[in-house]
Amino acid sequence: MRHQYNMSARHHTLTLRRTAMRKSLLLTMSLLLVASLALAGGTGGVSGQVVDAQTGEPISGALVVACSGDDAGQARTNERGRYLIEDLDPGNYQVTARARGYVASRYPEKVVVEEGRTTPNIDFRLAQPPHQPGAISGRVTDAQTGKPIRGALVLAVGNGVRYRARTDARGRYLINRVLPGNYDVGCKARHYLAERYPQPVVVEAGQVTQGIDFALTPKPRPGAIAGRVTDARTGEPVRGALVIAHSETGFGRAMTDGHGYYVVRGLRPGDWQVTVAKRGYAPATFPRPVPVESGRVTRDIDFELRRLVTEAE
């Protein structure tokens, strides 16, 4: 009887130990399962792409940061401009992207991160920073005297825009806030011939392109042609005859007075052809080009007109 009792007690003890081991094992497996589920589904993420706003090309190496009040995460874009921020606690996040040579951008609204999910298509189009403007400066002088020209107008044209400035009392000018690029620059002033700078002027961001100087040539003062028109047979003055001077640069005209005199004014320096006409007379042309000098009157360009013979005569 004693032996049977001992065997029964030992069996009972073994049964209790096995039961405890099973409970411990089940508890451990449950904890592992819970931890696994927590790791697998307790966080979420954000994904998207970062590209150049102008070209649409992906930006590699851009840094994307997601922040909430309690959590934060970041990731860099790959060669296709794509990124994935993982292990974010559920919540609302502010997401920003930045890259070297670009203006940082913030996603326009809060991004919702849900447990066990990745919020896709949080994309960014980064713009390059606007170029700092440059400037053009120089001096405008009289080509003959070297004296400064005040109030001269300097124009810079390029990139679809036009900039302008006027010279001060020392003939100096400064064209500010010029976008970087190549420009055609010209200058004009009253009583002077306009001039264009011989080559395109390059403006760089944040730099002043100096020494764009102009030496303007004074406009030549107009000259004149004067003379007298008379009747070839009688020598009497011919009144009301039309005198015309013409050249490649223009023309001028005048009428003879009661004494047959005329003056054609406002003519540019150069050679001019001069003709005269009067009703009842044969037209006449001066036999050689008439030179006109700046500010001077070329005199004695005279004509003797021959009357036309009519049937009555």
Summary of the structure (lengths in Angstrom):
residues: 313
radius of gyration: 48.2
end to end distance: 185.9
largest distance: 185.9
contacts: 905
relative contact order: 0.09
helix: 13%
strand: 46%
